[in-house]
Amino acid sequence: MSADAPRRVEVHPGREVVVEFDPDLTFECVDDCTWCCHHGVLLYDRDLLELAQRANLAETTTEFRGEKFVTREGKDRDAHVAEDGCACAFLREDGLCTLHLEEDWKPTRCSVFPLGVWLEDGDLHVDIRESAHDHCEGLNVSERRVIDNLEAFLPELLWDLENPDSDREL
């Protein structure tokens, strides 16, 4: 948070987070951005169980350094892809997510974006991911204050994880 010290905010009953970002920060996904979908989506154990009910894990996940991620796959298009032509296996040609639209579900990592979370001294901390400042077009474009909507960004399962660090990438 700017000049102020970090503050604790209750996100879910009995579940607090230490907020490290400016409380006036706003965020709203914007059309055609999809930057967050260009990287591997880390899957926590509970996400794997949920995804298994919606997709074939052998076709849509990969393992990297002992952790499961949604597969990044080459796309035959120029839009909605990273510089290497790849994006999340569930990102459609129109820039929308199959899981979110058709299954009404998102992996935890997708819900958290553009925030970064980590454990420090037993507390869950949250800030804006450093890379989001350079690439995420949805920061400060709406009236939706992140701090007032933390429950939408931070699924309750984050407090139960041994390592919720969201900075791990494929």
Secondary structure, 3 states (H helix, E strand, C coil): CCCCCCEEEEEECCEEEEECCCCCCEECCCCCCCHHHHCCEEECHHHHHHHHCCCCHHHHEEEECCEEEECEEECCCCCCCCCCCEEECCECCCCCEHHHHHHCCCCHHHHHCCEEEEEECCEEEEEECHHHHHHCCCECCCCCEHHHHHHHHCCHHHHHCCCCCCCCCC
